Amino acid sequence: MEVRHKSAIPIYLGGAVWILYSLIFPMYKLTHVIIAAILFVAVFLLSRKFFPDRIEIVEDPIKYTGAKDVDQAISEGNRYLEQMKKANDIIQNTVISEKIDKLGDVTKKIFAYISEKPEKLKDIRRLITYFLPTTIKLLNSYARAEAQDNDGENIRQIKNDIEGAMDGIIGSFQKYLDNLYADEAMDIDAEITVFDSMLKAENLK
């Protein structure tokens, strides 16, 4: 979702031109009021080209279902995603940052699936109670270690260990997402088998 933030600078510049003009020319004359207004509009429109609106991309939160336990889990998911983003904003390592983005995408897909299939909540309990909070703890530890001026042996070890663990963490989250589709995959396979049999029975295949 895009959120547009209009810059106030064009208005300030236009106002400054109006004030300067009014200090030089008598504004009690209609002619000067009209000229000042034209200058204001001209400066405003021209400065808009140099100070355009700032567009912020805001991710839509995962939709709630109305079921208390599921919505509580989704709320936790949104909170963990926000904490993940905050850690990522601090971390300077671009490789780790890209991996955090990927991890966030997978996490959001997991909770979006739970939003659509609330009965699957039981399958991600361990993810919510252990893997996600532990992952956030590791990311915050990395951010703190990276921010230190003294790059000592222990600090390097913290960063190296977490960097080495990121691919495994992403892989485990992807496995969680894939496992959510297991029943659906079996159902589709069964439906295709029946569909194929019906085609053969009707001499259509």
Phi, psi and omega in degrees: 000134180263134174243122184264125178250115181282137179283138179272350184300316178303323179293318179297317180294317177298319178295323179296319178296318179299314181295315180299318180296319182291336178283337183263320186245151180288114185278358177282352176266132184301325181300316181289327176297317180295317180297317179298320179295319179296317178297319179301310181296318182297314180295320180299311182293321180293316182290338177297332179288329181269338179232072183288171177297144176266123182258122179251129177272115181248122180289136177290134177292157179294136185289142177274161187251337186100344176273127189303310184292322180291316180295326176295319178295318179295321177299318177296320178299315178298322180293317179294322178296321178293318178295323177297317180294320179297317178297320181293327178294333181274321185293131183266336181296113186293327180294313178295321180299318178295323179291325177294320176301316180295318179297319178296320179297316180295317180299317180296322179295323179298311183286331175295323178293319178296326177297325180275329182233075185303333181294346180273001182304322183299336183281349181239018181301314181294326177299317183288318188276337183232302190295317180292308179299325178292321178297316178298320178299317180295318180295319178294323177296320179296317180298318179293318181295319181294331183282350183284137177288326181273102182271070182281182185298315182293321179295317178297321180295318178302312182294316181296318181297316182290321177300319180290337183271344189299317181297321178294322178296313179299317180299320180291323178292321177296324178294320176302314181297316181296320181296332179297335182267004185300309181297319180296321179296320179294318180297317181294320178299318179294319180296319179294322179297314179296317180300318180295320179295320179295321178297318180293321180295329180267011182055037179257002179218000000 
